[in-house]
Amino acid sequence: MKWKDLPEPDRWDWPEHARHPIKSLIRAVETDGSPVGSGLDGRWAVEMVAAVYASQRTKARVSFRLKDRGNPLLRF
């Protein structure tokens, strides 16, 4: 398979509320939304890192949601 370049986005600018974490949080509260970099985003980031370790330990692919949700570093 040959490498394909990703298309350039139409716009590079972020809205004002997304440029600052406190402004993002305030807007999320006001609009009943979620801030940039929410707790859910953090949870997924931790799970993806844990999946790398779990995959290395088992020498196999792992699927999300991880079945073993413990600390993968304690199992090496």
C-alpha positions as CSV (number, residue, x, y, z in Angstrom):
1,M,0.0,0.0,0.0
2,K,1.4,3.4,-1.0
3,W,1.6,6.2,1.5
4,K,-1.1,8.9,1.0
5,D,-0.8,12.5,2.4
6,L,-3.5,13.7,4.6
7,P,-5.6,16.5,3.2
8,E,-5.0,20.0,4.7
9,P,-7.9,21.2,6.9
10,D,-10.0,24.1,5.6
11,R,-9.3,26.1,8.8
12,W,-6.4,26.0,11.3
13,D,-7.9,28.4,13.8
14,W,-9.6,27.2,17.0
15,P,-12.6,29.1,18.6
16,E,-11.6,31.4,21.4
17,H,-13.1,29.2,24.1
18,A,-10.9,26.2,23.0
19,R,-7.6,28.1,23.4
20,H,-7.7,28.4,27.2
21,P,-8.7,25.5,29.5
22,I,-10.7,27.7,32.0
23,K,-12.6,29.4,29.1
24,S,-13.3,25.9,27.7
25,L,-14.6,24.7,31.1
26,I,-16.8,27.8,31.5
27,R,-18.3,27.3,28.1
28,A,-18.9,23.6,28.8
29,V,-20.8,24.4,31.9
30,E,-22.8,27.2,30.2
31,T,-23.7,25.0,27.2
32,D,-24.0,21.7,29.0
33,G,-21.2,20.3,26.8
34,S,-17.7,19.0,27.5
35,P,-14.5,21.0,27.7
36,V,-11.5,20.5,25.4
37,G,-9.5,17.7,27.1
38,S,-12.3,16.3,29.2
39,G,-12.0,13.5,31.8
40,L,-13.4,11.1,29.2
41,D,-10.6,12.1,26.8
42,G,-8.1,11.5,29.6
43,R,-9.6,8.1,30.4
44,W,-9.3,7.0,26.7
45,A,-5.7,8.2,26.6
46,V,-4.7,6.2,29.6
47,E,-6.5,3.1,28.2
48,M,-4.6,3.4,24.9
49,V,-1.3,3.6,26.7
50,A,-2.2,0.6,28.9
51,A,-3.2,-1.3,25.7
52,V,0.3,-0.9,24.4
53,Y,1.7,-2.6,27.5
54,A,-1.0,-5.2,27.5
55,S,-0.3,-6.1,23.9
56,Q,3.4,-6.3,24.5
57,R,2.9,-8.6,27.5
58,T,0.5,-11.0,25.8
59,K,2.3,-10.7,22.4
60,A,-1.2,-10.3,20.8
61,R,-3.7,-7.7,19.7
62,V,-5.9,-6.3,22.4
63,S,-9.3,-4.8,21.9
64,F,-11.0,-1.9,23.6
65,R,-12.5,-1.7,26.3
66,L,-9.6,-3.6,27.9
67,K,-10.8,-6.7,29.8
68,D,-8.0,-6.5,32.3
69,R,-8.3,-3.0,33.7
70,G,-5.5,-3.3,36.3
71,N,-2.1,-1.7,36.1
72,P,-0.3,-3.5,33.2
73,L,3.1,-2.6,34.5
74,L,2.5,-4.8,37.6
75,R,2.1,-7.9,35.4
76,F,5.5,-7.9,33.7
